[in-house]
Amino acid sequence: MDITQLPTVDETTPAERLHLDNLLDSEVANPTEGRDVLDGLTQTPKALPPKYFYDQRGSVLFEKICDLPEYYLTRTETAIFRQYSPEIVRLTGPCELAELGSGSATKTRILLDAYQAKGMPLRYIPIDVSDTMLKDSSQRLLEDYPGLKIHGLVSTYEPALNQLPPLTLPTRMLCFIGSTLGNLQPQECDRFLAQVSAALDPGQYFLLGLDLQKEKSLLEAAYNDSQGITAAFNLNMLAHLSWRFEGDFDLGNFAHVAFYNEEAHQIEIYLESLKAQTVHLKQLNLSVAFEKGERLLSEISRKFNLSQMQENLAQHHLQVVHSFTDENEWFGLILCRRC
């Protein structure tokens, strides 16, 4: 593991309050690196894991998506945070925050404000695959919160859950917001919740954000924005693969396709080949043939029933303390305690 400790001056400087661990280096050194790409591009139908959206450009594009008028998810969840963060603070008491897929930590700031307003100590463990995003957001947070201490992890979810730093406050709340859980197939979702449960000690908290089931037109507009930002984000996955594995994807030969599967209650996002073509990934010693019109599944976004999810959480020893929704019941935030 490569550990980066920024230089220190004294205990009041932002540098002293920031520690970053890079867990990705061990993954890159792993001989199975890229196995999920190899498997995904050689199966029928083709599919790739959403983690390949998030290189530096992908992270920036996703932040832009969150501000789009069609993308109701972020502003709706943010409104829930603004309304109910004081209640979450009351329920947890002094509590350090760990966040999977932290990004710019915009909504987490609302929680930090609420803890700070009660005079509680602040500690934050952001977890993100983009080291640039993690460093930039951490620096901004440290400047805005003089009492905050940050221990960031540059990592994907599983290694981070296995290597969370030791607890320094009375309890911990692991946050997985933005409805990112919807990117996981049902079996993957169960496996992930089991990992979350194993990562938490009894009495610690899990805060989960969920996009709820709603009308098709509203959902499809959110993933087909008029500015084409979501399309650029989707296509950037291919650019990321080309950079990471010495590939030759031509983004002009693929198109963004997204629609709502009403039977499965999920948005499905594809990259559709506009012509018959063969793509090469040199580092993986892989050549992949695409037929014209063939689709590669890049993401699903499942839409949940709140009651069913509460039952599922209980099966993983995550007892629901309280659930919060907006007035339209478009989005849900569930606070659980590990039992």
C-alpha positions in Angstrom: 0.0 0.0 0.0 1.3 3.4 -0.9 0.6 5.9 1.8 0.7 9.6 1.2 1.1 11.9 4.2 1.1 15.5 3.3 3.8 17.7 5.0 2.9 19.1 8.4 3.6 22.5 9.9 1.6 22.5 13.1 -1.6 21.0 14.5 -3.8 23.8 13.2 -2.8 23.6 9.5 -5.0 21.8 7.0 -2.0 19.6 6.0 -1.8 18.2 9.6 -5.4 17.3 9.5 -5.3 15.4 6.2 -4.1 11.8 5.7 -4.6 9.9 2.5 -4.1 6.2 1.9 -4.0 5.0 -1.7 -5.3 1.4 -1.8 -5.5 1.3 -5.6 -1.8 0.6 -6.1 -2.2 -2.8 -4.7 -5.0 -3.4 -7.1 -2.9 -2.3 -10.1 -0.1 -4.6 -9.0 -2.6 -7.5 -8.9 -2.2 -9.9 -11.8 -6.0 -10.1 -12.0 -6.3 -6.4 -12.8 -8.7 -6.0 -15.7 -10.2 -9.4 -15.3 -13.6 -7.8 -15.0 -13.1 -6.0 -18.3 -11.9 -9.2 -20.0 -14.9 -11.2 -18.7 -17.4 -8.4 -19.5 -16.3 -7.9 -23.1 -16.2 -11.6 -23.9 -19.6 -12.6 -22.4 -22.9 -12.4 -24.3 -24.4 -9.8 -24.0 -21.4 -7.6 -23.3 -21.3 -5.6 -20.0 -18.9 -3.6 -17.9 -18.9 -2.6 -14.2 -19.8 1.1 -13.5 -16.5 1.7 -11.7 -14.9 2.4 -15.1 -16.9 5.6 -15.4 -14.8 7.2 -12.8 -11.5 8.4 -14.1 -10.7 12.1 -13.5 -12.9 13.3 -16.4 -15.7 10.9 -15.5 -15.8 12.2 -12.0 -16.0 15.8 -13.3 -18.8 14.9 -15.7 -20.8 13.2 -13.0 -20.6 16.3 -10.9 -22.1 18.2 -13.9 -24.8 15.6 -14.2 -25.9 16.3 -10.7 -26.6 19.9 -11.6 -28.7 19.1 -14.6 -32.4 20.2 -14.5 -33.6 16.8 -15.6 -31.5 15.0 -13.0 -33.9 15.3 -10.0 -32.0 12.8 -7.8 -29.3 15.1 -6.4 -31.5 18.1 -5.6 -34.2 15.9 -4.1 -31.8 14.1 -1.9 -30.1 17.3 -1.0 -33.4 18.8 0.1 -33.9 15.7 2.4 -30.5 16.3 3.9 -31.2 20.0 4.5 -34.5 19.2 6.2 -33.5 16.1 8.3 -29.7 16.4 9.1 -30.4 17.9 12.6 -32.6 14.8 13.3 -29.9 12.4 12.0 -27.4 14.2 14.3 -29.8 13.9 17.3 -30.2 10.1 16.6 -26.5 9.3 16.2 -24.8 11.7 18.6 -21.1 12.5 18.2 -20.2 10.4 15.1 -17.5 10.2 12.5 -18.6 10.0 8.9 -17.2 7.5 6.3 -18.5 7.9 2.8 -18.3 5.5 -0.1 -18.0 7.3 -3.5 -17.5 10.7 -1.8 -17.0 12.8 -4.9 -17.2 16.5 -4.1 -18.9 15.7 -0.7 -21.6 18.4 -1.3 -24.3 16.6 0.6 -21.9 15.5 3.3 -21.2 19.2 4.1 -24.8 19.5 5.2 -24.2 16.7 7.8 -20.9 18.3 8.9 -22.7 21.6 9.4 -25.3 19.9 11.5 -22.7 18.1 13.7 -20.7 21.4 14.0 -23.8 23.3 15.0 -24.1 21.0 18.0 -20.5 21.5 18.9 -19.5 17.9 18.1 -16.1 16.9 16.9 -15.7 16.4 13.1 -13.9 13.5 11.4 -14.5 12.4 7.8 -13.3 9.3 5.9 -14.0 10.0 2.2 -13.6 7.0 -0.1 -13.3 7.6 -3.9 -11.5 6.0 -6.9 -10.4 9.5 -8.1 -7.4 10.6 -6.2 -7.6 14.1 -7.8 -11.3 14.5 -6.7 -10.5 13.2 -3.3 -7.6 15.5 -2.7 -9.3 18.6 -4.1 -12.5 18.0 -2.1 -10.6 17.3 1.1 -8.6 20.5 0.8 -11.7 22.5 0.4 -13.4 20.9 3.3 -10.4 21.5 5.6 -10.3 25.1 4.7 -14.0 25.5 5.5 -14.1 23.4 8.7 -11.1 24.3 11.0 -11.9 21.5 13.4 -12.3 18.8 10.8 -9.9 15.8 10.5 -9.9 13.7 7.3 -8.5 10.3 6.6 -9.2 9.6 2.9 -9.0 6.3 1.1 -8.3 6.2 -2.7 -10.1 2.9 -3.3 -12.9 0.9 -4.7 -15.6 -0.2 -2.2 -14.5 -3.6 -1.1 -10.9 -2.9 -0.2 -12.0 0.3 1.6 -14.6 -1.6 3.6 -12.0 -4.2 4.6 -9.5 -1.4 5.7 -11.5 1.3 7.3 -9.2 3.2 9.7 -9.6 2.8 13.5 -12.5 4.6 15.2 -11.6 7.8 17.0 -15.0 9.2 17.9 -17.7 7.4 19.9 -19.3 5.9 16.9 -19.2 5.8 13.1 -21.8 6.3 10.3 -21.0 4.8 6.9 -22.8 6.8 4.2 -23.7 5.4 0.8 -25.9 8.0 -0.8 -26.9 9.2 -4.2 -28.7 5.9 -4.9 -25.5 4.3 -6.1 -26.8 1.0 -4.6 -29.0 1.0 -7.7 -26.0 0.2 -9.9 -25.8 -3.3 -8.4 -27.7 -6.3 -9.5 -29.8 -8.0 -6.8 -27.2 -10.6 -5.9 -24.4 -7.9 -5.9 -26.6 -5.8 -3.7 -27.0 -8.5 -1.1 -23.2 -9.2 -1.2 -22.5 -5.5 -0.8 -24.9 -5.1 2.2 -23.2 -8.2 3.8 -19.8 -6.4 3.4 -21.2 -3.2 4.9 -22.6 -5.2 7.9 -19.3 -6.9 8.4 -17.4 -3.5 8.3 -19.5 -2.0 11.0 -19.4 -2.8 14.7 -22.7 -3.3 16.6 -24.2 0.1 17.4 -22.6 1.8 14.4 -24.7 3.4 11.7 -25.3 3.0 7.9 -27.0 5.8 6.0 -28.4 4.7 2.6 -29.8 6.9 -0.2 -32.3 5.3 -2.6 -34.1 6.5 -5.7 -37.7 5.3 -5.5 -40.0 3.9 -8.1 -41.9 6.5 -10.1 -43.3 7.3 -13.5 -41.3 6.3 -16.6 -41.2 9.7 -18.3 -39.5 11.3 -15.3 -37.0 8.6 -15.0 -36.0 8.4 -18.7 -35.6 12.2 -18.9 -33.1 12.1 -16.0 -30.7 9.8 -18.0 -31.2 11.4 -21.4 -30.5 15.1 -20.7 -30.8 17.7 -23.4 -27.2 18.9 -23.0 -25.8 15.5 -23.7 -23.7 15.4 -20.5 -24.9 11.9 -19.5 -24.1 10.7 -23.0 -20.5 12.1 -22.7 -20.2 10.5 -19.2 -21.3 7.1 -20.7 -18.9 7.3 -23.7 -16.0 8.4 -21.4 -16.0 4.9 -20.0 -14.5 3.8 -23.3 -11.9 6.5 -23.2 -11.0 5.4 -19.7 -10.6 1.8 -20.9 -8.4 2.9 -23.8 -6.1 4.9 -21.5 -6.0 2.2 -18.8 -5.5 -0.8 -21.0 -3.9 0.6 -24.1 -7.1 0.4 -26.2 -8.3 1.9 -29.4 -12.0 2.6 -28.8 -13.3 5.2 -31.2 -15.9 7.1 -29.3 -17.5 8.3 -32.5 -18.4 4.7 -33.4 -20.6 4.4 -30.3 -23.9 6.0 -29.1 -25.5 6.5 -25.6 -28.8 4.6 -25.1 -30.8 4.7 -21.9 -34.4 3.6 -21.1 -36.5 2.4 -18.2 -37.3 -1.4 -17.9 -40.6 -1.3 -16.1 -40.7 -5.0 -15.4 -37.3 -4.9 -13.7 -37.8 -1.4 -12.2 -34.5 -0.2 -13.5 -32.9 2.3 -15.9 -30.6 0.4 -18.3 -27.8 2.4 -20.0 -25.9 1.0 -23.0 -23.2 1.9 -25.4 -24.4 0.9 -28.9 -22.0 0.2 -31.7 -22.9 2.2 -34.8 -21.0 0.0 -37.1 -19.4 -3.4 -37.3 -15.9 -3.0 -35.8 -13.1 -4.6 -33.8 -11.5 -3.0 -30.8 -8.2 -3.9 -29.2 -7.0 -3.7 -25.6 -3.3 -4.3 -25.8 -2.6 -4.7 -22.1 -5.3 -7.4 -21.8 -4.2 -9.1 -25.1 -7.9 -8.8 -26.2 -9.6 -8.1 -29.5 -13.4 -7.5 -29.3 -15.7 -7.7 -32.2 -18.9 -5.6 -32.2 -21.8 -6.0 -34.7 -23.6 -2.9 -35.9 -26.4 -2.2 -33.4 -24.8 -4.4 -30.7 -25.2 -3.0 -27.2 -22.8 -3.1 -24.3 -24.5 -2.6 -20.9 -22.6 0.0 -19.0 -24.9 0.6 -16.1 -28.2 -0.2 -14.5 -29.9 2.1 -12.0 -32.5 0.2 -10.0 -35.4 2.0 -8.5 -36.5 0.8 -5.1 -39.5 0.1 -2.9 -38.8 1.6 0.5 -40.5 -1.0 2.6 -38.9 -3.9 0.7 -35.5 -2.4 1.1 -36.0 -2.0 4.9 -36.8 -5.7 5.1 -33.7 -6.5 3.1 -31.5 -4.4 5.4 -32.9 -6.1 8.4 -31.8 -9.5 7.0 -28.2 -8.1 7.0 -28.4 -7.1 10.7 -29.0 -3.4 9.7 -31.9 -2.3 11.9 -33.8 0.7 10.5 -33.7 3.6 13.0 -35.6 6.1 10.7 -36.4 6.6 7.1 -36.8 10.0 5.5 -38.4 11.0 2.1 -39.3 14.2 0.2 -43.0 15.3 -0.1 -43.3 13.5 -3.5 -41.7 10.3 -2.2 -39.3 10.4 -5.1 -36.2 9.6 -3.0 -35.5 7.9 0.3 -32.8 8.2 3.0 -32.6 5.3 5.5 -30.7 5.5 8.7 -29.8 2.0 10.1 -27.9 0.8 13.1 -25.8 -2.4 13.0 -27.3 -4.9 15.5 
